[in-house]
Amino acid sequence: MDERVRCPQLVFIENNANAYLTMILCKSMPVIVAISLMLLLVMPAGAVSIRHIDVTVAENGDALIAADYSLNWAEQAIVYPAALPLLSGALGKNILVHSVSPDKTQLTVQRLVTVGKNPGTTSYKTPAFSLADARKQLDKYWFSKMVTLDGTSGDLTIRFPDGKSVEFRDLTSVPSFEHVIPSP
């Protein structure tokens, strides 16, 4: 079969090294793509490295969460586009996504923090967080094998309505925390 019929974009000029290379690449492109896809599926993925998570707690227990992280090239090319639909609706009614990019996400989670009103005080209790729990949630999705979560070098700042803040290092596991504010 004539090469120009199989690869119509190929303009073959005899004795032209560039045209010859183009012809070879055109013939082998399906094989290159197949091998690349197989490598992506079996290669160990780089980690989604969480740099910082900032949580600002409102008086009603809602939490504005801003997360800074880094993705490797495969996660940016494959996982990020696949995860976008999840963030734009599949997470639930109590989550409002403000912005998402390959290195930052900002969202509000309604009633994330438990608020307790007692005579003379208001208490705010944050939920515990672990990357193992996040991994379990991530494993529900087809792209989970391509993602490794790394929070060992990240930090978390929780800001309460009275201005007090608490910081945690190493996000592998963050315990529940309770902050009590005296009523004025």
C-alpha positions as CSV (number, residue, x, y, z in Angstrom):
1,M,0.0,0.0,0.0
2,D,1.2,3.5,-0.9
3,E,2.6,5.3,2.2
4,R,0.8,8.5,1.2
5,V,-2.5,6.8,1.4
6,R,-1.9,5.4,4.9
7,C,-0.5,8.7,6.3
8,P,-2.1,11.5,4.2
9,Q,-0.2,14.2,6.1
10,L,3.1,12.7,5.0
11,V,4.8,14.3,2.1
12,F,7.5,11.9,1.1
13,I,10.5,13.2,-0.6
14,E,13.1,10.7,-1.7
15,N,16.5,11.0,-0.1
16,N,15.1,13.4,2.5
17,A,16.1,12.2,6.0
18,N,13.4,14.3,7.7
19,A,10.7,12.9,5.5
20,Y,12.0,9.3,6.1
21,L,11.9,9.9,9.9
22,T,8.4,11.2,9.6
23,M,7.3,8.1,7.7
24,I,8.9,5.8,10.3
25,L,7.2,7.7,13.1
26,C,3.9,7.7,11.3
27,K,4.0,3.9,10.9
28,S,5.1,3.3,14.5
29,M,2.8,5.8,16.3
30,P,0.1,3.3,17.3
31,V,2.8,1.1,18.9
32,I,4.4,4.1,20.7
33,V,1.0,5.2,22.0
34,A,0.1,1.7,23.2
35,I,3.5,1.2,25.0
36,S,3.2,4.7,26.6
37,L,-0.3,3.9,27.9
38,M,0.9,0.5,29.3
39,L,3.8,2.2,31.0
40,L,1.5,4.8,32.6
41,L,-0.7,2.0,33.9
42,V,2.1,0.0,35.5
43,M,4.6,2.6,36.5
44,P,4.8,3.6,40.1
45,A,3.0,6.9,40.4
46,G,4.5,10.0,42.0
47,A,2.9,11.3,45.1
48,V,0.4,14.1,45.4
49,S,2.4,16.1,47.8
50,I,0.3,18.2,50.1
51,R,2.2,21.3,51.0
52,H,-0.4,23.2,53.1
53,I,-4.0,23.0,54.1
54,D,-5.6,26.1,55.7
55,V,-9.0,25.6,57.4
56,T,-11.0,28.6,58.5
57,V,-13.9,27.7,60.8
58,A,-17.0,29.8,60.8
59,E,-19.2,30.3,63.9
60,N,-21.8,27.8,62.6
61,G,-19.1,25.1,62.0
62,D,-18.7,25.6,58.3
63,A,-15.1,25.3,57.1
64,L,-13.4,27.2,54.3
65,I,-10.6,24.9,53.2
66,A,-7.7,26.0,51.0
67,A,-5.3,23.3,50.0
68,D,-1.9,23.7,48.2
69,Y,-0.4,20.6,46.7
70,S,1.8,19.4,43.8
71,L,1.0,16.8,41.1
72,N,3.5,15.0,38.9
73,W,3.1,15.1,35.1
74,A,1.0,12.0,34.9
75,E,-1.4,13.2,37.6
76,Q,-1.7,16.5,35.9
77,A,-2.4,14.9,32.5
78,I,-4.7,12.1,33.5
79,V,-5.8,12.2,37.2
80,Y,-6.6,16.0,37.4
81,P,-9.0,16.0,34.4
82,A,-10.6,12.8,35.7
83,A,-11.1,14.2,39.2
84,L,-12.6,17.5,38.1
85,P,-16.2,16.1,37.7
86,L,-15.9,14.6,41.2
87,L,-15.2,18.0,42.7
88,S,-18.0,19.7,40.7
89,G,-20.8,17.7,42.0
90,A,-20.2,14.1,43.1
91,L,-18.8,15.1,46.6
92,G,-22.2,15.9,48.1
93,K,-24.6,18.7,48.8
94,N,-22.7,20.0,51.8
95,I,-19.5,20.8,49.8
96,L,-19.2,24.0,47.7
97,V,-16.2,24.1,45.4
98,H,-14.9,27.6,44.9
99,S,-11.8,26.9,42.7
100,V,-9.7,24.0,41.5
101,S,-6.4,24.0,39.7
102,P,-3.5,21.5,39.3
103,D,-1.9,23.0,42.5
104,K,-4.7,24.5,44.6
105,T,-8.2,23.8,45.6
106,Q,-10.6,26.0,47.7
107,L,-13.9,24.7,49.0
108,T,-16.4,25.1,51.8
109,V,-17.6,22.1,53.8
110,Q,-20.8,22.8,55.6
111,R,-20.9,21.7,59.3
112,L,-17.5,20.1,59.2
113,V,-16.8,21.2,62.7
114,T,-19.1,20.3,65.6
115,V,-20.3,23.3,67.5
116,G,-21.4,22.9,71.1
117,K,-23.1,25.7,73.0
118,N,-22.9,25.6,76.8
119,P,-23.6,28.3,79.3
120,G,-20.7,30.7,79.1
121,T,-18.8,28.9,76.3
122,T,-18.9,27.7,72.7
123,S,-16.8,24.7,71.8
124,Y,-15.6,23.8,68.3
125,K,-14.5,20.2,67.7
126,T,-12.7,19.3,64.5
127,P,-12.9,15.8,63.0
128,A,-9.8,13.6,63.0
129,F,-8.1,13.2,59.6
130,S,-5.8,10.6,58.2
131,L,-4.3,9.9,54.8
132,A,-5.3,6.2,55.2
133,D,-8.9,7.3,55.3
134,A,-8.4,9.6,52.3
135,R,-6.8,6.6,50.5
136,K,-9.9,4.5,51.2
137,Q,-12.1,7.2,49.6
138,L,-9.7,7.6,46.7
139,D,-9.7,3.8,46.1
140,K,-13.3,4.0,44.9
141,Y,-12.2,5.7,41.6
142,W,-10.5,4.1,38.6
143,F,-7.5,6.5,38.7
144,S,-6.6,5.7,42.3
145,K,-3.7,3.4,41.4
146,M,-2.0,6.3,39.7
147,V,-2.1,8.4,42.9
148,T,0.0,8.2,46.0
149,L,-0.8,10.7,48.8
150,D,2.0,12.3,50.7
151,G,1.4,14.5,53.6
152,T,4.6,14.0,55.5
153,S,6.1,17.3,54.6
154,G,2.8,19.2,54.7
155,D,1.2,21.2,57.4
156,L,-2.4,22.1,58.5
157,T,-3.5,25.3,60.0
158,I,-7.0,25.5,61.7
159,R,-8.3,29.0,62.4
160,F,-11.2,29.5,64.8
161,P,-13.7,32.3,64.9
162,D,-11.9,34.0,67.9
163,G,-8.7,34.3,65.9
164,K,-6.9,31.4,67.6
165,S,-5.1,29.0,65.3
166,V,-3.6,25.6,65.7
167,E,-1.0,24.0,63.5
168,F,-0.2,20.4,62.8
169,R,2.9,19.1,60.9
170,D,3.0,15.7,59.1
171,L,-0.5,15.2,57.8
172,T,-0.3,11.4,57.9
173,S,-2.7,11.5,60.8
174,V,-4.2,14.6,62.5
175,P,-6.2,14.0,65.7
176,S,-9.5,15.6,66.5
177,F,-9.1,18.9,68.3
178,E,-11.4,20.9,70.5
179,H,-11.2,24.6,71.1
180,V,-13.4,26.3,73.7
181,I,-14.3,30.0,73.4
182,P,-15.7,31.8,76.4
183,S,-18.9,33.8,75.7
184,P,-18.6,37.5,76.1
